[in-house]
């Protein structure tokens, strides 16, 4: 089982334009500061937080209890001018867990509900095994050295294709900078990754390599995935290596 936590800024859209539209640079800085604070606190519990639409984030939180989430909410909400709410749920796949968590949080009021502040819905199992894949786009440096925006566009295209294909397997995909993606991917086999990478390569002309780790926490699973990916990068014939 994978436990995912949806983190959502409360009533953020209306806040950004009340009483007048706030400066975009300040909003970007605020979002970055909130993310940094949250990441620090989740990291202390061996969990990993992923950015989505800036005001929405997802953390893989196996091993974290409801009280752990409550403490993070209280700390963040006492620090910033906007508040966050959270919803944690567990399921066999990452996609299903986030779907359940989303529905639970909406039951407390939607993202623009003016009265929702610091809500917490917790229905996680607080246990189970996490599978995380660290995925690389091959040879992106070549594109970067020739046309940096073209390389950026290719990475965006790769993420779009990975998202479209991996979600069919119940996995999520998050961009981590450079040419790197992390995929909470419980239930996706080596053959499953190979088939997805092959199909995408045929469509958009890029290839991938990946390390996949399994552990009791997302931090440990990603660490194993990164070790596995390093082995792939050394030139082994394997394009995907699993470690547990």
TAQUI-V822547 format. One record per pair of residues at least 12 apart in sequence whose C-alpha atoms are under 8 Angstrom apart, sorted by the first residue. I is the first residue (numbers start at 1). J is the second residue. D is the distance in whole Angstrom. If there is no record, write none. Layout:
BEGIN
i=[I | I]
j=[J | J]
d=[D | D]
END
This chain:
BEGIN
i=[1 | 1 | 1 | 1 | 1 | 1 | 1 | 1 | 1 | 1 | 2 | 2 | 2 | 2 | 2 | 2 | 2 | 2 | 2 | 2 | 2 | 2 | 2 | 2 | 3 | 3 | 3 | 3 | 3 | 3 | 3 | 3 | 3 | 3 | 3 | 3 | 3 | 4 | 4 | 4 | 4 | 4 | 4 | 4 | 4 | 4 | 4 | 4 | 4 | 4 | 5 | 5 | 5 | 5 | 5 | 5 | 5 | 5 | 5 | 5 | 6 | 6 | 6 | 6 | 6 | 6 | 6 | 6 | 6 | 6 | 7 | 7 | 7 | 7 | 7 | 7 | 7 | 7 | 8 | 8 | 8 | 8 | 8 | 8 | 8 | 9 | 9 | 9 | 9 | 9 | 9 | 9 | 10 | 10 | 10 | 10 | 10 | 10 | 10 | 10 | 10 | 10 | 10 | 11 | 11 | 11 | 11 | 11 | 12 | 12 | 12 | 12 | 13 | 14 | 31 | 31 | 34 | 34 | 35 | 37 | 38 | 38 | 41 | 42 | 42 | 42 | 43 | 45 | 45 | 46 | 46 | 46 | 46 | 46 | 47 | 47 | 47 | 47 | 47 | 47 | 47 | 48 | 48 | 48 | 48 | 50 | 51 | 52 | 58 | 60 | 60 | 60 | 61 | 61 | 61 | 62 | 62 | 62 | 62 | 62 | 62 | 62 | 62 | 62 | 63 | 63 | 63 | 63 | 64 | 65 | 65 | 66 | 69 | 69 | 70 | 73 | 73 | 73 | 74 | 77 | 83 | 83 | 84 | 84 | 84 | 85 | 85 | 85 | 85 | 85 | 85 | 86 | 86 | 86 | 86 | 86 | 87 | 87 | 87 | 87 | 87 | 87 | 87 | 87 | 88 | 88 | 88 | 88 | 88 | 89 | 89 | 89 | 89 | 89 | 90 | 90 | 90 | 92 | 92 | 93 | 93 | 93 | 93 | 93 | 94 | 94 | 94 | 94 | 94 | 94 | 95 | 95 | 95 | 95 | 96 | 101 | 104 | 105 | 105 | 105 | 127 | 128 | 129 | 129 | 129 | 129 | 130 | 130 | 130 | 130 | 130 | 130 | 130 | 130 | 130 | 131 | 131 | 131 | 131 | 131 | 131 | 131 | 131 | 131 | 131 | 132 | 132 | 132 | 132 | 132 | 132 | 132 | 132 | 132 | 132 | 132 | 132 | 133 | 133 | 133 | 133 | 133 | 133 | 133 | 133 | 133 | 133 | 133 | 134 | 134 | 134 | 134 | 134 | 134 | 134 | 134 | 134 | 134 | 134 | 135 | 135 | 135 | 135 | 135 | 135 | 135 | 135 | 135 | 136 | 136 | 136 | 136 | 136 | 136 | 137 | 137 | 137 | 137 | 137 | 137 | 137 | 137 | 138 | 138 | 138 | 138 | 140 | 155 | 158 | 158 | 158 | 159 | 159 | 159 | 159 | 161 | 162 | 162 | 165 | 166 | 169 | 169 | 170 | 170 | 170 | 171 | 171 | 171 | 171 | 171 | 172 | 172 | 190 | 190 | 190 | 193 | 194 | 208 | 209 | 209 | 209 | 209 | 210 | 210 | 210 | 210 | 210 | 210 | 210 | 211 | 211 | 211 | 211 | 211 | 211 | 211 | 211 | 211 | 211 | 211 | 211 | 212 | 212 | 212 | 212 | 212 | 212 | 212 | 212 | 212 | 213 | 213 | 213 | 213 | 213 | 213 | 214 | 214 | 214 | 215 | 221 | 224 | 224 | 225 | 225 | 228 | 228 | 228 | 229]
j=[90 | 91 | 92 | 93 | 125 | 127 | 128 | 129 | 130 | 186 | 60 | 61 | 62 | 90 | 91 | 92 | 93 | 94 | 97 | 127 | 128 | 129 | 130 | 186 | 60 | 61 | 62 | 88 | 89 | 90 | 91 | 94 | 97 | 124 | 125 | 126 | 127 | 58 | 59 | 60 | 61 | 62 | 88 | 89 | 90 | 94 | 97 | 98 | 101 | 124 | 58 | 59 | 60 | 61 | 86 | 87 | 88 | 89 | 98 | 101 | 56 | 57 | 58 | 59 | 86 | 87 | 88 | 98 | 101 | 102 | 56 | 57 | 58 | 59 | 84 | 85 | 86 | 87 | 55 | 56 | 57 | 84 | 85 | 86 | 111 | 55 | 56 | 82 | 83 | 84 | 85 | 111 | 82 | 83 | 84 | 85 | 111 | 112 | 113 | 114 | 116 | 117 | 118 | 111 | 112 | 113 | 114 | 116 | 55 | 82 | 111 | 112 | 112 | 112 | 54 | 55 | 76 | 80 | 51 | 76 | 72 | 76 | 72 | 59 | 61 | 72 | 219 | 63 | 64 | 61 | 217 | 218 | 219 | 220 | 59 | 60 | 61 | 62 | 217 | 218 | 219 | 60 | 61 | 218 | 219 | 174 | 174 | 174 | 98 | 184 | 217 | 218 | 126 | 217 | 218 | 125 | 126 | 127 | 128 | 129 | 130 | 216 | 217 | 218 | 126 | 127 | 216 | 217 | 126 | 124 | 126 | 122 | 86 | 120 | 120 | 85 | 86 | 118 | 118 | 118 | 117 | 118 | 117 | 118 | 119 | 105 | 116 | 117 | 118 | 119 | 120 | 105 | 118 | 119 | 120 | 121 | 101 | 102 | 104 | 105 | 120 | 121 | 122 | 123 | 101 | 121 | 122 | 123 | 124 | 101 | 122 | 123 | 124 | 125 | 123 | 124 | 125 | 186 | 187 | 170 | 171 | 185 | 186 | 187 | 170 | 171 | 172 | 184 | 185 | 186 | 167 | 170 | 171 | 172 | 170 | 121 | 121 | 119 | 120 | 121 | 216 | 216 | 214 | 215 | 216 | 217 | 184 | 185 | 186 | 214 | 215 | 216 | 217 | 218 | 221 | 184 | 185 | 186 | 187 | 212 | 213 | 214 | 215 | 218 | 221 | 182 | 183 | 184 | 185 | 186 | 212 | 213 | 214 | 218 | 221 | 222 | 225 | 181 | 182 | 183 | 184 | 185 | 210 | 211 | 212 | 213 | 222 | 225 | 180 | 181 | 182 | 183 | 210 | 211 | 212 | 222 | 225 | 226 | 229 | 180 | 181 | 182 | 183 | 208 | 209 | 210 | 211 | 229 | 179 | 180 | 181 | 208 | 209 | 210 | 155 | 158 | 179 | 180 | 206 | 207 | 208 | 209 | 206 | 207 | 208 | 209 | 179 | 179 | 200 | 204 | 206 | 173 | 174 | 175 | 181 | 200 | 196 | 200 | 196 | 196 | 187 | 188 | 185 | 186 | 187 | 183 | 184 | 185 | 186 | 188 | 184 | 185 | 240 | 241 | 242 | 240 | 240 | 239 | 229 | 232 | 239 | 240 | 225 | 228 | 229 | 232 | 239 | 240 | 241 | 224 | 225 | 226 | 227 | 228 | 229 | 230 | 232 | 240 | 241 | 242 | 243 | 224 | 225 | 226 | 228 | 229 | 240 | 241 | 242 | 243 | 225 | 226 | 228 | 242 | 243 | 244 | 242 | 243 | 244 | 244 | 244 | 243 | 244 | 242 | 243 | 241 | 242 | 243 | 241]
d=[6 | 5 | 5 | 7 | 8 | 7 | 5 | 6 | 7 | 8 | 7 | 8 | 6 | 5 | 6 | 6 | 6 | 6 | 7 | 8 | 6 | 7 | 6 | 7 | 6 | 5 | 5 | 7 | 6 | 4 | 7 | 8 | 7 | 6 | 7 | 7 | 8 | 7 | 6 | 5 | 6 | 7 | 6 | 6 | 6 | 7 | 6 | 6 | 7 | 8 | 6 | 5 | 6 | 6 | 7 | 5 | 4 | 7 | 7 | 7 | 7 | 6 | 5 | 7 | 5 | 5 | 6 | 7 | 6 | 7 | 6 | 5 | 6 | 8 | 7 | 6 | 5 | 7 | 6 | 5 | 6 | 5 | 5 | 6 | 7 | 5 | 7 | 7 | 6 | 4 | 6 | 7 | 7 | 6 | 5 | 6 | 6 | 7 | 7 | 8 | 6 | 6 | 8 | 6 | 4 | 6 | 6 | 8 | 7 | 7 | 8 | 7 | 7 | 7 | 6 | 7 | 7 | 8 | 8 | 7 | 7 | 7 | 7 | 8 | 8 | 8 | 8 | 8 | 7 | 8 | 6 | 7 | 5 | 7 | 7 | 6 | 5 | 7 | 6 | 5 | 5 | 6 | 7 | 6 | 6 | 7 | 8 | 8 | 8 | 8 | 8 | 6 | 8 | 7 | 7 | 8 | 5 | 6 | 7 | 8 | 7 | 7 | 5 | 7 | 5 | 5 | 7 | 6 | 6 | 8 | 6 | 6 | 8 | 8 | 7 | 7 | 8 | 6 | 8 | 7 | 6 | 6 | 7 | 5 | 8 | 8 | 8 | 6 | 4 | 5 | 6 | 7 | 7 | 6 | 5 | 6 | 5 | 7 | 7 | 6 | 6 | 5 | 6 | 8 | 5 | 6 | 5 | 6 | 6 | 5 | 6 | 5 | 4 | 8 | 7 | 5 | 6 | 7 | 8 | 5 | 7 | 7 | 5 | 7 | 6 | 5 | 6 | 6 | 7 | 7 | 7 | 5 | 6 | 6 | 7 | 8 | 6 | 8 | 8 | 6 | 7 | 6 | 7 | 6 | 5 | 7 | 7 | 8 | 6 | 5 | 5 | 6 | 6 | 6 | 6 | 6 | 5 | 5 | 8 | 7 | 6 | 4 | 7 | 8 | 6 | 7 | 6 | 5 | 6 | 7 | 6 | 5 | 6 | 7 | 6 | 6 | 7 | 8 | 6 | 5 | 6 | 7 | 6 | 6 | 4 | 6 | 7 | 6 | 7 | 6 | 5 | 7 | 5 | 5 | 6 | 7 | 6 | 6 | 7 | 6 | 5 | 6 | 8 | 7 | 6 | 4 | 7 | 8 | 6 | 5 | 7 | 6 | 5 | 6 | 8 | 8 | 5 | 7 | 7 | 6 | 5 | 7 | 7 | 6 | 5 | 7 | 7 | 6 | 8 | 8 | 8 | 7 | 8 | 7 | 8 | 6 | 8 | 8 | 6 | 7 | 8 | 6 | 7 | 8 | 8 | 7 | 6 | 5 | 7 | 8 | 6 | 7 | 7 | 8 | 8 | 8 | 8 | 8 | 7 | 7 | 5 | 6 | 8 | 8 | 5 | 7 | 6 | 5 | 7 | 8 | 4 | 6 | 7 | 5 | 4 | 8 | 7 | 6 | 5 | 6 | 8 | 7 | 4 | 8 | 7 | 8 | 7 | 6 | 5 | 6 | 4 | 8 | 8 | 6 | 5 | 6 | 8 | 6 | 5 | 6 | 8 | 6 | 7 | 7 | 7 | 6 | 7 | 6 | 7]
END
